[in-house]
Amino acid sequence: MPASRVVFLLLAVAGMSVACVDAMSADTKRITSIFGWLLRYISYRSQVRCECLVYCNGGQLVSNNYHP
């Protein structure tokens, strides 16, 4: 996996974490869902199996088995 993709994945996870901590407004939840979608899309495109994809659901971190 290219280093740039790894860095982008880390940034996406960090962005999701920040959004989850501050998930008070609808805008933040919308941003969080976009981050989750991006992470799933990148994982699918790079053929990476995410055993425990973490996404934000209403301000709560939830782990989910995801197999592209």
PyMOL Python script that loads the backbone (N, CA, C, O; Angstrom):
from pymol import cmd

cmd.read_pdbstr("""\
ATOM      1  N   MET A   1       0.851  -1.188   0.000  1.00  0.00           N
ATOM      2  CA  MET A   1       0.000   0.000   0.000  1.00  0.00           C
ATOM      3  C   MET A   1       0.889   1.241   0.000  1.00  0.00           C
ATOM      4  O   MET A   1       1.817   1.328   0.804  1.00  0.00           O
ATOM      5  N   PRO A   2       0.626   2.196  -0.881  1.00  0.00           N
ATOM      6  CA  PRO A   2       1.450   3.414  -0.931  1.00  0.00           C
ATOM      7  C   PRO A   2       1.399   4.180   0.383  1.00  0.00           C
ATOM      8  O   PRO A   2       0.376   4.202   1.069  1.00  0.00           O
ATOM      9  N   ALA A   3       2.516   4.806   0.720  1.00  0.00           N
ATOM     10  CA  ALA A   3       2.604   5.555   1.976  1.00  0.00           C
ATOM     11  C   ALA A   3       1.576   6.683   2.020  1.00  0.00           C
ATOM     12  O   ALA A   3       1.011   6.970   3.075  1.00  0.00           O
ATOM     13  N   SER A   4       1.336   7.322   0.875  1.00  0.00           N
ATOM     14  CA  SER A   4       0.376   8.432   0.854  1.00  0.00           C
ATOM     15  C   SER A   4      -1.020   7.951   1.218  1.00  0.00           C
ATOM     16  O   SER A   4      -1.780   8.673   1.863  1.00  0.00           O
ATOM     17  N   ARG A   5      -1.360   6.729   0.806  1.00  0.00           N
ATOM     18  CA  ARG A   5      -2.688   6.199   1.134  1.00  0.00           C
ATOM     19  C   ARG A   5      -2.781   5.904   2.630  1.00  0.00           C
ATOM     20  O   ARG A   5      -3.822   6.131   3.247  1.00  0.00           O
ATOM     21  N   VAL A   6      -1.696   5.399   3.208  1.00  0.00           N
ATOM     22  CA  VAL A   6      -1.683   5.129   4.646  1.00  0.00           C
ATOM     23  C   VAL A   6      -1.869   6.426   5.418  1.00  0.00           C
ATOM     24  O   VAL A   6      -2.642   6.484   6.374  1.00  0.00           O
ATOM     25  N   VAL A   7      -1.162   7.460   5.001  1.00  0.00           N
ATOM     26  CA  VAL A   7      -1.277   8.765   5.663  1.00  0.00           C
ATOM     27  C   VAL A   7      -2.703   9.284   5.553  1.00  0.00           C
ATOM     28  O   VAL A   7      -3.256   9.803   6.522  1.00  0.00           O
ATOM     29  N   PHE A   8      -3.303   9.143   4.366  1.00  0.00           N
ATOM     30  CA  PHE A   8      -4.680   9.623   4.173  1.00  0.00           C
ATOM     31  C   PHE A   8      -5.651   8.862   5.060  1.00  0.00           C
ATOM     32  O   PHE A   8      -6.573   9.448   5.628  1.00  0.00           O
ATOM     33  N   LEU A   9      -5.441   7.533   5.179  1.00  0.00           N
ATOM     34  CA  LEU A   9      -6.289   6.731   6.057  1.00  0.00           C
ATOM     35  C   LEU A   9      -6.174   7.206   7.501  1.00  0.00           C
ATOM     36  O   LEU A   9      -7.176   7.331   8.205  1.00  0.00           O
ATOM     37  N   LEU A  10      -4.942   7.469   7.936  1.00  0.00           N
ATOM     38  CA  LEU A  10      -4.743   7.939   9.304  1.00  0.00           C
ATOM     39  C   LEU A  10      -5.430   9.286   9.516  1.00  0.00           C
ATOM     40  O   LEU A  10      -6.046   9.513  10.557  1.00  0.00           O
ATOM     41  N   LEU A  11      -5.327  10.169   8.540  1.00  0.00           N
ATOM     42  CA  LEU A  11      -5.993  11.470   8.644  1.00  0.00           C
ATOM     43  C   LEU A  11      -7.506  11.306   8.691  1.00  0.00           C
ATOM     44  O   LEU A  11      -8.185  12.011   9.438  1.00  0.00           O
ATOM     45  N   ALA A  12      -8.033  10.383   7.902  1.00  0.00           N
ATOM     46  CA  ALA A  12      -9.475  10.159   7.900  1.00  0.00           C
ATOM     47  C   ALA A  12      -9.946   9.650   9.256  1.00  0.00           C
ATOM     48  O   ALA A  12     -10.975  10.089   9.769  1.00  0.00           O
ATOM     49  N   VAL A  13      -9.181   8.716   9.838  1.00  0.00           N
ATOM     50  CA  VAL A  13      -9.548   8.188  11.159  1.00  0.00           C
ATOM     51  C   VAL A  13      -9.464   9.285  12.208  1.00  0.00           C
ATOM     52  O   VAL A  13     -10.338   9.394  13.067  1.00  0.00           O
ATOM     53  N   ALA A  14      -8.418  10.097  12.142  1.00  0.00           N
ATOM     54  CA  ALA A  14      -8.269  11.202  13.095  1.00  0.00           C
ATOM     55  C   ALA A  14      -9.428  12.193  12.949  1.00  0.00           C
ATOM     56  O   ALA A  14      -9.970  12.686  13.938  1.00  0.00           O
ATOM     57  N   GLY A  15      -9.790  12.468  11.710  1.00  0.00           N
ATOM     58  CA  GLY A  15     -10.903  13.387  11.468  1.00  0.00           C
ATOM     59  C   GLY A  15     -12.207  12.834  12.006  1.00  0.00           C
ATOM     60  O   GLY A  15     -13.020  13.574  12.560  1.00  0.00           O
ATOM     61  N   MET A  16     -12.411  11.527  11.844  1.00  0.00           N
ATOM     62  CA  MET A  16     -13.628  10.906  12.375  1.00  0.00           C
ATOM     63  C   MET A  16     -13.642  10.992  13.889  1.00  0.00           C
ATOM     64  O   MET A  16     -14.684  11.259  14.487  1.00  0.00           O
ATOM     65  N   SER A  17     -12.499  10.768  14.514  1.00  0.00           N
ATOM     66  CA  SER A  17     -12.432  10.806  15.975  1.00  0.00           C
ATOM     67  C   SER A  17     -12.798  12.195  16.491  1.00  0.00           C
ATOM     68  O   SER A  17     -13.563  12.330  17.445  1.00  0.00           O
ATOM     69  N   VAL A  18     -12.244  13.225  15.851  1.00  0.00           N
ATOM     70  CA  VAL A  18     -12.541  14.599  16.248  1.00  0.00           C
ATOM     71  C   VAL A  18     -14.024  14.882  16.070  1.00  0.00           C
ATOM     72  O   VAL A  18     -14.654  15.493  16.933  1.00  0.00           O
ATOM     73  N   ALA A  19     -14.584  14.434  14.941  1.00  0.00           N
ATOM     74  CA  ALA A  19     -15.999  14.671  14.675  1.00  0.00           C
ATOM     75  C   ALA A  19     -16.871  13.950  15.694  1.00  0.00           C
ATOM     76  O   ALA A  19     -17.912  14.466  16.101  1.00  0.00           O
ATOM     77  N   CYS A  20     -16.446  12.750  16.108  1.00  0.00           N
ATOM     78  CA  CYS A  20     -17.232  11.989  17.077  1.00  0.00           C
ATOM     79  C   CYS A  20     -17.227  12.669  18.441  1.00  0.00           C
ATOM     80  O   CYS A  20     -18.242  12.690  19.138  1.00  0.00           O
ATOM     81  N   VAL A  21     -16.077  13.224  18.814  1.00  0.00           N
ATOM     82  CA  VAL A  21     -15.990  13.905  20.100  1.00  0.00           C
ATOM     83  C   VAL A  21     -16.913  15.115  20.121  1.00  0.00           C
ATOM     84  O   VAL A  21     -17.485  15.454  21.157  1.00  0.00           O
ATOM     85  N   ASP A  22     -17.051  15.760  18.972  1.00  0.00           N
ATOM     86  CA  ASP A  22     -17.839  16.989  18.897  1.00  0.00           C
ATOM     87  C   ASP A  22     -19.109  16.773  18.078  1.00  0.00           C
ATOM     88  O   ASP A  22     -19.513  17.640  17.302  1.00  0.00           O
ATOM     89  N   ALA A  23     -19.734  15.606  18.259  1.00  0.00           N
ATOM     90  CA  ALA A  23     -20.914  15.276  17.444  1.00  0.00           C
ATOM     91  C   ALA A  23     -22.188  15.832  18.072  1.00  0.00           C
ATOM     92  O   ALA A  23     -23.057  15.077  18.507  1.00  0.00           O
ATOM     93  N   MET A  24     -22.289  17.145  18.113  1.00  0.00           N
ATOM     94  CA  MET A  24     -23.457  17.770  18.717  1.00  0.00           C
ATOM     95  C   MET A  24     -24.409  18.315  17.652  1.00  0.00           C
ATOM     96  O   MET A  24     -25.624  18.336  17.849  1.00  0.00           O
ATOM     97  N   SER A  25     -23.855  18.750  16.539  1.00  0.00           N
ATOM     98  CA  SER A  25     -24.696  19.361  15.519  1.00  0.00           C
ATOM     99  C   SER A  25     -24.914  18.418  14.343  1.00  0.00           C
ATOM    100  O   SER A  25     -24.161  17.463  14.153  1.00  0.00           O
ATOM    101  N   ALA A  26     -25.939  18.692  13.564  1.00  0.00           N
ATOM    102  CA  ALA A  26     -26.227  17.870  12.383  1.00  0.00           C
ATOM    103  C   ALA A  26     -25.086  17.961  11.376  1.00  0.00           C
ATOM    104  O   ALA A  26     -24.782  16.986  10.689  1.00  0.00           O
ATOM    105  N   ASP A  27     -24.457  19.126  11.286  1.00  0.00           N
ATOM    106  CA  ASP A  27     -23.345  19.306  10.357  1.00  0.00           C
ATOM    107  C   ASP A  27     -22.201  18.363  10.706  1.00  0.00           C
ATOM    108  O   ASP A  27     -21.608  17.739   9.826  1.00  0.00           O
ATOM    109  N   THR A  28     -21.896  18.264  12.001  1.00  0.00           N
ATOM    110  CA  THR A  28     -20.806  17.392  12.432  1.00  0.00           C
ATOM    111  C   THR A  28     -21.127  15.941  12.107  1.00  0.00           C
ATOM    112  O   THR A  28     -20.259  15.196  11.653  1.00  0.00           O
ATOM    113  N   LYS A  29     -22.375  15.540  12.337  1.00  0.00           N
ATOM    114  CA  LYS A  29     -22.764  14.162  12.032  1.00  0.00           C
ATOM    115  C   LYS A  29     -22.686  13.892  10.535  1.00  0.00           C
ATOM    116  O   LYS A  29     -22.326  12.792  10.114  1.00  0.00           O
ATOM    117  N   ARG A  30     -23.025  14.899   9.733  1.00  0.00           N
ATOM    118  CA  ARG A  30     -22.947  14.743   8.283  1.00  0.00           C
ATOM    119  C   ARG A  30     -21.489  14.572   7.864  1.00  0.00           C
ATOM    120  O   ARG A  30     -21.171  13.716   7.038  1.00  0.00           O
ATOM    121  N   ILE A  31     -20.598  15.396   8.442  1.00  0.00           N
ATOM    122  CA  ILE A  31     -19.164  15.286   8.152  1.00  0.00           C
ATOM    123  C   ILE A  31     -18.652  13.907   8.556  1.00  0.00           C
ATOM    124  O   ILE A  31     -17.877  13.285   7.829  1.00  0.00           O
ATOM    125  N   THR A  32     -19.091  13.440   9.718  1.00  0.00           N
ATOM    126  CA  THR A  32     -18.645  12.144  10.216  1.00  0.00           C
ATOM    127  C   THR A  32     -19.077  11.022   9.283  1.00  0.00           C
ATOM    128  O   THR A  32     -18.299  10.110   9.003  1.00  0.00           O
ATOM    129  N   SER A  33     -20.313  11.086   8.800  1.00  0.00           N
ATOM    130  CA  SER A  33     -20.789  10.033   7.902  1.00  0.00           C
ATOM    131  C   SER A  33     -20.013  10.056   6.588  1.00  0.00           C
ATOM    132  O   SER A  33     -19.774   9.010   5.983  1.00  0.00           O
ATOM    133  N   ILE A  34     -19.618  11.255   6.147  1.00  0.00           N
ATOM    134  CA  ILE A  34     -18.802  11.367   4.932  1.00  0.00           C
ATOM    135  C   ILE A  34     -17.444  10.719   5.169  1.00  0.00           C
ATOM    136  O   ILE A  34     -16.933  10.011   4.302  1.00  0.00           O
ATOM    137  N   PHE A  35     -16.852  10.959   6.350  1.00  0.00           N
ATOM    138  CA  PHE A  35     -15.575  10.332   6.681  1.00  0.00           C
ATOM    139  C   PHE A  35     -15.715   8.812   6.680  1.00  0.00           C
ATOM    140  O   PHE A  35     -14.856   8.104   6.152  1.00  0.00           O
ATOM    141  N   GLY A  36     -16.796   8.316   7.269  1.00  0.00           N
ATOM    142  CA  GLY A  36     -17.020   6.874   7.313  1.00  0.00           C
ATOM    143  C   GLY A  36     -17.176   6.290   5.917  1.00  0.00           C
ATOM    144  O   GLY A  36     -16.665   5.210   5.621  1.00  0.00           O
ATOM    145  N   TRP A  37     -17.892   7.022   5.061  1.00  0.00           N
ATOM    146  CA  TRP A  37     -18.068   6.561   3.696  1.00  0.00           C
ATOM    147  C   TRP A  37     -16.736   6.552   2.953  1.00  0.00           C
ATOM    148  O   TRP A  37     -16.430   5.608   2.223  1.00  0.00           O
ATOM    149  N   LEU A  38     -15.947   7.607   3.143  1.00  0.00           N
ATOM    150  CA  LEU A  38     -14.631   7.685   2.507  1.00  0.00           C
ATOM    151  C   LEU A  38     -13.751   6.527   2.944  1.00  0.00           C
ATOM    152  O   LEU A  38     -13.074   5.909   2.123  1.00  0.00           O
ATOM    153  N   LEU A  39     -13.761   6.233   4.241  1.00  0.00           N
ATOM    154  CA  LEU A  39     -12.928   5.155   4.760  1.00  0.00           C
ATOM    155  C   LEU A  39     -13.347   3.818   4.163  1.00  0.00           C
ATOM    156  O   LEU A  39     -12.495   3.014   3.783  1.00  0.00           O
ATOM    157  N   ARG A  40     -14.649   3.574   4.078  1.00  0.00           N
ATOM    158  CA  ARG A  40     -15.137   2.331   3.477  1.00  0.00           C
ATOM    159  C   ARG A  40     -14.768   2.266   1.992  1.00  0.00           C
ATOM    160  O   ARG A  40     -14.375   1.213   1.490  1.00  0.00           O
ATOM    161  N   TYR A  41     -14.900   3.403   1.294  1.00  0.00           N
ATOM    162  CA  TYR A  41     -14.576   3.439  -0.133  1.00  0.00           C
ATOM    163  C   TYR A  41     -13.092   3.176  -0.371  1.00  0.00           C
ATOM    164  O   TYR A  41     -12.726   2.392  -1.247  1.00  0.00           O
ATOM    165  N   ILE A  42     -12.230   3.842   0.424  1.00  0.00           N
ATOM    166  CA  ILE A  42     -10.781   3.647   0.287  1.00  0.00           C
ATOM    167  C   ILE A  42     -10.418   2.198   0.591  1.00  0.00           C
ATOM    168  O   ILE A  42      -9.604   1.596  -0.110  1.00  0.00           O
ATOM    169  N   SER A  43     -11.020   1.646   1.630  1.00  0.00           N
ATOM    170  CA  SER A  43     -10.748   0.255   1.987  1.00  0.00           C
ATOM    171  C   SER A  43     -11.149  -0.677   0.855  1.00  0.00           C
ATOM    172  O   SER A  43     -10.446  -1.640   0.548  1.00  0.00           O
ATOM    173  N   TYR A  44     -12.284  -0.380   0.240  1.00  0.00           N
ATOM    174  CA  TYR A  44     -12.759  -1.209  -0.870  1.00  0.00           C
ATOM    175  C   TYR A  44     -11.818  -1.091  -2.070  1.00  0.00           C
ATOM    176  O   TYR A  44     -11.445  -2.092  -2.682  1.00  0.00           O
ATOM    177  N   ARG A  45     -11.448   0.133  -2.389  1.00  0.00           N
ATOM    178  CA  ARG A  45     -10.616   0.375  -3.559  1.00  0.00           C
ATOM    179  C   ARG A  45      -9.218  -0.228  -3.396  1.00  0.00           C
ATOM    180  O   ARG A  45      -8.631  -0.701  -4.369  1.00  0.00           O
ATOM    181  N   SER A  46      -8.691  -0.212  -2.189  1.00  0.00           N
ATOM    182  CA  SER A  46      -7.335  -0.719  -1.965  1.00  0.00           C
ATOM    183  C   SER A  46      -7.351  -2.201  -1.600  1.00  0.00           C
ATOM    184  O   SER A  46      -6.310  -2.783  -1.293  1.00  0.00           O
ATOM    185  N   GLN A  47      -8.554  -2.814  -1.634  1.00  0.00           N
ATOM    186  CA  GLN A  47      -8.689  -4.242  -1.344  1.00  0.00           C
ATOM    187  C   GLN A  47      -8.172  -4.588   0.048  1.00  0.00           C
ATOM    188  O   GLN A  47      -7.573  -5.645   0.246  1.00  0.00           O
ATOM    189  N   VAL A  48      -8.399  -3.717   0.993  1.00  0.00           N
ATOM    190  CA  VAL A  48      -7.993  -3.966   2.372  1.00  0.00           C
ATOM    191  C   VAL A  48      -9.193  -4.478   3.146  1.00  0.00           C
ATOM    192  O   VAL A  48     -10.274  -3.894   3.073  1.00  0.00           O
ATOM    193  N   ARG A  49      -9.016  -5.561   3.884  1.00  0.00           N
ATOM    194  CA  ARG A  49     -10.113  -6.078   4.695  1.00  0.00           C
ATOM    195  C   ARG A  49     -10.056  -5.401   6.065  1.00  0.00           C
ATOM    196  O   ARG A  49      -9.116  -5.603   6.833  1.00  0.00           O
ATOM    197  N   CYS A  50     -11.063  -4.606   6.350  1.00  0.00           N
ATOM    198  CA  CYS A  50     -11.122  -3.927   7.640  1.00  0.00           C
ATOM    199  C   CYS A  50     -11.872  -4.836   8.615  1.00  0.00           C
ATOM    200  O   CYS A  50     -13.099  -4.924   8.571  1.00  0.00           O
ATOM    201  N   GLU A  51     -11.140  -5.498   9.477  1.00  0.00           N
ATOM    202  CA  GLU A  51     -11.774  -6.407  10.434  1.00  0.00           C
ATOM    203  C   GLU A  51     -12.651  -5.631  11.415  1.00  0.00           C
ATOM    204  O   GLU A  51     -13.703  -6.113  11.834  1.00  0.00           O
ATOM    205  N   CYS A  52     -12.214  -4.445  11.770  1.00  0.00           N
ATOM    206  CA  CYS A  52     -12.979  -3.670  12.748  1.00  0.00           C
ATOM    207  C   CYS A  52     -13.028  -2.227  12.295  1.00  0.00           C
ATOM    208  O   CYS A  52     -12.282  -1.379  12.784  1.00  0.00           O
ATOM    209  N   LEU A  53     -13.917  -1.962  11.353  1.00  0.00           N
ATOM    210  CA  LEU A  53     -14.073  -0.593  10.875  1.00  0.00           C
ATOM    211  C   LEU A  53     -14.825   0.210  11.935  1.00  0.00           C
ATOM    212  O   LEU A  53     -15.923  -0.160  12.350  1.00  0.00           O
ATOM    213  N   VAL A  54     -14.223   1.300  12.358  1.00  0.00           N
ATOM    214  CA  VAL A  54     -14.849   2.118  13.379  1.00  0.00           C
ATOM    215  C   VAL A  54     -15.509   3.319  12.714  1.00  0.00           C
ATOM    216  O   VAL A  54     -14.872   4.065  11.971  1.00  0.00           O
ATOM    217  N   TYR A  55     -16.775   3.487  12.989  1.00  0.00           N
ATOM    218  CA  TYR A  55     -17.483   4.640  12.461  1.00  0.00           C
ATOM    219  C   TYR A  55     -18.317   5.275  13.563  1.00  0.00           C
ATOM    220  O   TYR A  55     -18.587   4.664  14.597  1.00  0.00           O
ATOM    221  N   CYS A  56     -18.709   6.492  13.319  1.00  0.00           N
ATOM    222  CA  CYS A  56     -19.418   7.250  14.340  1.00  0.00           C
ATOM    223  C   CYS A  56     -20.915   7.180  14.082  1.00  0.00           C
ATOM    224  O   CYS A  56     -21.382   7.492  12.987  1.00  0.00           O
ATOM    225  N   ASN A  57     -21.661   6.768  15.100  1.00  0.00           N
ATOM    226  CA  ASN A  57     -23.110   6.647  14.955  1.00  0.00           C
ATOM    227  C   ASN A  57     -23.770   7.461  16.069  1.00  0.00           C
ATOM    228  O   ASN A  57     -23.894   6.993  17.201  1.00  0.00           O
ATOM    229  N   GLY A  58     -24.187   8.672  15.738  1.00  0.00           N
ATOM    230  CA  GLY A  58     -24.845   9.526  16.723  1.00  0.00           C
ATOM    231  C   GLY A  58     -23.927   9.898  17.880  1.00  0.00           C
ATOM    232  O   GLY A  58     -24.385  10.052  19.012  1.00  0.00           O
ATOM    233  N   GLY A  59     -22.635  10.043  17.602  1.00  0.00           N
ATOM    234  CA  GLY A  59     -21.706  10.446  18.644  1.00  0.00           C
ATOM    235  C   GLY A  59     -21.069   9.281  19.379  1.00  0.00           C
ATOM    236  O   GLY A  59     -20.225   9.489  20.250  1.00  0.00           O
ATOM    237  N   GLN A  60     -21.464   8.046  19.041  1.00  0.00           N
ATOM    238  CA  GLN A  60     -20.887   6.881  19.695  1.00  0.00           C
ATOM    239  C   GLN A  60     -20.015   6.121  18.711  1.00  0.00           C
ATOM    240  O   GLN A  60     -20.389   5.919  17.555  1.00  0.00           O
ATOM    241  N   LEU A  61     -18.845   5.702  19.185  1.00  0.00           N
ATOM    242  CA  LEU A  61     -17.972   4.912  18.340  1.00  0.00           C
ATOM    243  C   LEU A  61     -18.467   3.472  18.330  1.00  0.00           C
ATOM    244  O   LEU A  61     -18.668   2.867  19.383  1.00  0.00           O
ATOM    245  N   VAL A  62     -18.658   2.937  17.145  1.00  0.00           N
ATOM    246  CA  VAL A  62     -19.163   1.575  17.010  1.00  0.00           C
ATOM    247  C   VAL A  62     -18.220   0.801  16.105  1.00  0.00           C
ATOM    248  O   VAL A  62     -17.839   1.283  15.038  1.00  0.00           O
ATOM    249  N   SER A  63     -17.843  -0.397  16.529  1.00  0.00           N
ATOM    250  CA  SER A  63     -16.996  -1.223  15.674  1.00  0.00           C
ATOM    251  C   SER A  63     -17.888  -2.128  14.837  1.00  0.00           C
ATOM    252  O   SER A  63     -18.910  -2.633  15.301  1.00  0.00           O
ATOM    253  N   ASN A  64     -17.471  -2.317  13.590  1.00  0.00           N
ATOM    254  CA  ASN A  64     -18.305  -3.085  12.668  1.00  0.00           C
ATOM    255  C   ASN A  64     -17.406  -3.928  11.773  1.00  0.00           C
ATOM    256  O   ASN A  64     -16.429  -3.424  11.218  1.00  0.00           O
ATOM    257  N   ASN A  65     -17.735  -5.214  11.632  1.00  0.00           N
ATOM    258  CA  ASN A  65     -16.974  -6.066  10.720  1.00  0.00           C
ATOM    259  C   ASN A  65     -17.357  -5.698   9.297  1.00  0.00           C
ATOM    260  O   ASN A  65     -18.529  -5.738   8.924  1.00  0.00           O
ATOM    261  N   TYR A  66     -16.366  -5.345   8.521  1.00  0.00           N
ATOM    262  CA  TYR A  66     -16.613  -4.924   7.149  1.00  0.00           C
ATOM    263  C   TYR A  66     -15.681  -5.678   6.217  1.00  0.00           C
ATOM    264  O   TYR A  66     -14.461  -5.609   6.365  1.00  0.00           O
ATOM    265  N   HIS A  67     -16.243  -6.393   5.267  1.00  0.00           N
ATOM    266  CA  HIS A  67     -15.446  -7.137   4.296  1.00  0.00           C
ATOM    267  C   HIS A  67     -15.830  -6.711   2.894  1.00  0.00           C
ATOM    268  O   HIS A  67     -16.916  -7.050   2.424  1.00  0.00           O
ATOM    269  N   PRO A  68     -14.963  -5.973   2.215  1.00  0.00           N
ATOM    270  CA  PRO A  68     -15.268  -5.487   0.864  1.00  0.00           C
ATOM    271  C   PRO A  68     -15.385  -6.646  -0.132  1.00  0.00           C
ATOM    272  O   PRO A  68     -15.639  -6.421  -1.315  1.00  0.00           O
TER     273      PRO A  68
END
""", "prot")
cmd.dss("prot")
cmd.show_as("cartoon", "prot")
cmd.util.cbc("prot")
cmd.orient("prot")
